[in-house]
Amino acid sequence: MHAILSHSASADEKDYLNLRYKFCTIVQMKIIADTNIFLAVVLEEPEKGRIIQLTAGHELAAPEILPYEIGNALTALVKRKVLNAVEVNLAWKAAQSIPVQLCAVDIGATLRVALDAGMYAYDAYFLECAFRMRCPLLTLDRRMVAVAKKIGIQIME
């Protein structure tokens, strides 16, 4: 605030600037969060702190496929003997407690992204969602980051 107020500003200008600063509106940003973001948080992965820091005060959104992807990933962790059934149920409940807007995506557009990038449609759903909604993407997937940057999607880092 002090940098805004120059020494040459009148008292009225300073009052206006102080009032404007005091009552400025903070706009929440919507962030498209990949499945791995939710998993990292609920499974207490090392990235959890940074994810919470990046998303604090913002709204999360994801394609409608998100709950199915979380379920699939959790059962895959059981097959690899990383989690047991009790841990899966706890992780699922924790994931469900994270507020997120689930969004429909254009399957045709998603398939074009997937085919152009040589990736699975499951990953391309998140890219299409971020592109269509003009929102930044938060993911731990380096390949998805590279594709997102190539097609002009902002990345939360």
N, C-alpha and C positions, 0 to 999 in steps of 0.2 A: 504494500500500500504506500509506503513512504517513497518508493521510486516513482510512483504515479504523481505525487504531489510535488511540483517544482516550487522553488523558492519564489518564483515570479507570479504564481497563481494568486488570484484574489481570495479573500476570505470566503466569498460566496461560492467560488469555484471549488475551493477546498472542502466546503461543507457538502456540496453536491457530490464530489468524488468520494468523500467519506461515506455518504449515505448510499451511493450506488454500490460501493464495495461491500458495505454491510449487508445489503439486501440483494446481492446478486443470486441468480438462480443456478443451482448446480444440476446439470443435466446428466441423467443416468444413461450410460451407454449400454447397448445390447451387445453381448458377445456370444458368438457361436462356439460352443464347447464340444470337443470331440469326446467320444466314449472314454478314451484313455485318461482324460482329465477327471471324470467322475470316479473312475477306478483308482486313480492315484490318490484321490482324497479319501475315499472310503476305506482303502486298504493301507492307509498311513504310509504311503511311499515317500521317499525323500523330497520329491517335488511338491508335496502338499502345501508347505508354507508359502512357497512362491506363487502357487496357484491361488491360494486364498488371498494373498496380497494383490494379485492382478485383478481378481474378480470382485473384491470388496466394493460394495456400493453400486454394483452394476447388475443388470439383468442377464440371465443366461437363457440361451435358446439352443435348440438342436432339432434335427429332423425327427419325424415321428418314429423312426426306426430305433432311436436311442434305447428305450427299455429292453427291446429284444437283443440289441448288441450287448448291453450290460449283462443280461441273463446268459447269453452265449459265452461271453468272456469268463464269467464266474464258473460256469460248468466246465469250461476248458481248464481252468485252474484246479478244479477237483480232479479231472482226468490226469493232470500232470502231478498230482499229489502235493500241490502248493497249499490248497485249502481243503477243509472238510465240510460236510453238509451244514453244520452249525455255523461255521464262519461264513459260508455262502449266504445263509439266511440273514445273518447280522449285516453283512455287506449290502445285501439287497435292500433291507430296511433303511440302512443309512443312505443309500443312493436315492431311494424314494423320498427322503426328507429334504433333498436339495431342490430348491425351487427352480424350475426350468420350464420354459414355454416350448412345447412340441409343435413343430411346424411341418406342414405338408410341403413336399418338393415335387418338382416337375420331373417325372421319371425319364421322359425323352431327353430333356436337357442333361440330366444326370448321366444317362448312358453315353451321350456325346462327350461329356467331360471324361468319363471313365475310359472310353475307347481312345480318345485323343491322348490321354496321359498314360495309358497302359496300366490302369489300376482297377481295383475292384469297385463295383458300384457302391458297396457299403461305405467306402472312404469318400467316394465322389458325392454321396448324399450331403455330407457336411460342407464340401466345397460349394455345391450348388446352393445350399441354404445360405451360406455366407455371401455368395455372389449376388443372389436374388434379393436378399434383405439388406445388402450393402453394409454388412457388419464385419468387424474383425473376427478372425478365427483364432482359437486357442487350442493347440494340439501339442502332443509330445512326439508326434510322428514326423520325422525329418523329411520323408518323401512327400508327405502331404504339404508340409511347409514349402518345399520347393515348387510343387505344382501350384499351390495357392499364390505364391509370389509371381509365378509366370503368367497367371491369368488375372493379376491385379487385385488380389484379395489381401487386405491388411492383416498382418500377423501380430498377435499379442505376444510380446517377449519380455 
